């Protein structure tokens, strides 16, 4: 079983984000409603599309998701 996408994403969290994935990870960390236990692309993607306060485009999520699938499979 995969760990959640959120758990995977937290390895990119940093106090001084230097790239898009770090900013995305920090935003997810600060978002109390982020689906932290989800392993489902559609659930997370829908959440991000409906909550437009993320600083980068969905392309960052897609790139992070690809890495998640490669790393966690």
Backbone torsions as a table, in degrees:
resi	resn	phi	psi	omega
1	UNK	NA	139.1	177.2
2	UNK	-68.4	152.9	162.9
3	UNK	-79.7	162.7	-177.2
4	UNK	-64.1	156.2	177.1
5	UNK	-59.7	-41.5	179.2
6	UNK	-57.8	-47.1	180.0
7	UNK	-60.2	-44.1	175.7
8	UNK	-59.2	-45.8	-175.3
9	UNK	-63.7	-30.1	-175.5
10	UNK	-64.7	-17.2	176.4
11	UNK	-69.5	-14.2	178.3
12	UNK	-95.6	-5.1	-178.9
13	UNK	-69.8	136.9	-179.7
14	UNK	-151.4	155.6	-178.8
15	UNK	-71.1	-27.0	177.8
16	UNK	-127.6	81.8	-176.7
17	UNK	-61.6	133.3	-178.3
18	UNK	-112.3	-6.1	-178.7
19	UNK	-144.1	173.4	-173.9
20	UNK	-63.9	-39.7	-177.8
21	UNK	-69.5	-33.4	176.2
22	UNK	-67.4	-40.2	176.8
23	UNK	-64.4	-40.2	177.6
24	UNK	-62.6	-45.3	179.0
25	UNK	-61.9	-42.5	178.7
26	UNK	-64.3	-39.9	178.4
27	UNK	-64.6	-42.5	178.2
28	UNK	-63.1	-40.4	179.2
29	UNK	-61.6	-41.8	-178.6
30	UNK	-76.3	-13.8	-176.6
31	UNK	-90.3	103.5	-176.8
32	UNK	-65.7	-18.8	-178.9
33	UNK	-96.4	-3.5	-179.3
34	UNK	-56.0	137.7	-178.8
35	UNK	-71.7	81.9	-170.5
36	UNK	-66.0	-24.4	-177.4
37	UNK	-101.4	5.4	-174.0
38	UNK	-82.4	144.1	171.6
39	UNK	-119.2	13.4	-171.9
40	UNK	-105.5	118.0	-179.0
41	UNK	-56.0	-49.1	-175.9
42	UNK	-62.6	-40.5	179.2
43	UNK	-62.7	-47.1	-178.0
44	UNK	-70.3	-42.6	179.3
45	UNK	-59.7	-46.1	178.1
46	UNK	-61.5	-42.4	178.7
47	UNK	-58.5	-48.0	-178.1
48	UNK	-64.0	-39.1	180.0
49	UNK	-67.4	-33.3	-179.1
50	UNK	-84.9	-13.4	-179.4
51	UNK	-121.6	84.1	-169.9
52	UNK	-75.6	21.4	-178.9
53	UNK	-90.4	9.5	178.0
54	UNK	-81.6	136.8	-169.1
55	UNK	-72.8	-19.1	-175.9
56	UNK	-116.9	173.5	179.8
57	UNK	-77.0	173.2	177.3
58	UNK	-65.3	-17.7	178.3
59	UNK	-60.2	-35.0	178.1
60	UNK	-65.2	-44.0	176.9
61	UNK	-60.6	-45.4	-179.8
62	UNK	-60.4	-42.4	177.5
63	UNK	-64.1	-44.0	179.3
64	UNK	-64.6	-38.8	179.3
65	UNK	-62.8	-42.9	178.2
66	UNK	-59.2	-43.9	177.9
67	UNK	-62.9	-40.9	177.7
68	UNK	-58.3	-46.9	-179.5
69	UNK	-63.8	-41.7	179.9
70	UNK	-67.1	-46.3	-175.8
71	UNK	-71.6	-38.0	-171.6
72	UNK	-96.8	-2.8	-178.7
73	UNK	-90.5	NA	NA
